[in-house]
Amino acid sequence: MPHAIRFSQPGAPDVLELHEVAESAPGPGEVWLEQEAIGVNYLDVTQRKGAVPVPLPGGLGLEGAGRVVRVGAGVDNVAVGDRVAYATGPLGGYASARLFPAERLVKLPDSVSFDDAAAVLFKGITAQYLLTSTYAVGPGTTLLLYGVAGGLGSLMAPWAKALGARVIGVVSRSSSVDKARALGCDEVLVFDPQTLAGDVARITHGRKVDVVYDPIGRLSFEASLDSLRPRGLMVSFGASSGAPAPLEMATLNGKGSLFITRPSLAAHTATAEEYQARAADVLAALEAGIISPRIWARHRLADAAQAHADLESGRSSGAIILTP
C-alpha cells in the first residue's frame, strides 16, 4: 500500500503523521506516479504551522521525482516508465505514490538523478524567476543575497555569478562564510541588522546594491531597504522571521524612489508553457554545472517531522529530501 504524510491541524513538526492511502486510477490528464525522492521546502514548514493556510485535514509537499506507472485518458506528453519530476501543486508530495496532472510533469534527462531533481527543481525554478524575471540580473548588477548557505541561496549565488553579477552574500553565522565564498560570493557578511546597511555601503564605496533578495522578513526588512541604491529593487519573497511591519509608501520615496515586490512561484508558473520553460532552464543549468544539488540530509518519508525540525533549526546548509 502507498503511504503519505497527513496532518489535521497546524502545529509543531509532530503533527505530521504517516498513513496508508489507497491507490487511485488516473483520470483524464492525470498519471499515477511512484515517487523515488521528495523535496522539502520552507514553504512546507509555513503551511504546516498555519502561517500559509492549506485545506485540512490534508497533505504537504510540492516537489517530487519518480516514475510514471499509469496514465489517464488524453495524456500524450509522458508515458509509462518515464522518469519525471515536478515542482508545483497540487499539494501531496509527501507520499510514496500519488496522482498528478501530466502537464505539470517535467521529463528528466538520464544525467539527472531522482534525488538531484527533488533537491533542485522547486528551488531552481524559484532562483530562475528571481534572477531573470523579477530582476534581470546581468553584467554590472550588484546584488545582496540572504541565506547563501541554504538550499535556495546555494543555487542563486553561483547562477547570479554565471550571469555576470557581483554577489554580496549574507549568512547567519561565521562558520558559513567559507561556504558562501566557495559558492562564488564576492563579499560575505554575517547578518547583523544594525550594521548590515553600513557594511554594504562600505563594500560598494557608497553606491549600494541594485537589488536585494530577502527571504527573512521582519528582522531584515529595514536593513535591506537601506542597502539599496536610489531606484533599487527590494525583493521580499519570504518571512522566516515573521512578516515585515506595514510600510508607509512615503518611505520608498524618502529612501531614493525605491521599488518593492513580493513575488510568488505560482504567479511565475501559472501556465504549463511558462512552467516547462523555467524548468528546462533549471535542468540546463544543472547539466552545465552552473548549479549543483548540494543535498544536506536525506530522511525517510516516515521521518518527515525530523526533516521539518532540521529545516526550522537553522542548522541545515543545503537541500533536504525525503525517500519513501
Secondary structure, DSSP 8 states (H G I E B T S, - for coil): --EEEEBSS--SGGG-EEEE-------TTEEEEEEEEEEE-HHHHHHHHTSS---SSB---S-EEEEEEEE-TT--S--TT-EEEE-S-SS--SBSEEEEEGGG-EE--TTS-HHHHHHHHHHHHHHHHIIIIIS---TT-EEEEE-TTSTTHHHHHHHHHHTT-EEEEEESSGGGHHHHHHTT-SEEEE--TTTHHHHHHHHTTT--EEEEEE-S-TTTHHHHHHTEEEEEEEEE---TT-------HHHHHHTTS-EEE---HHHHS-SHHHHHHHHHHHHHHHHTTSS---EEEEEEGGGHHHHHHHHHHT---SEEEEE-
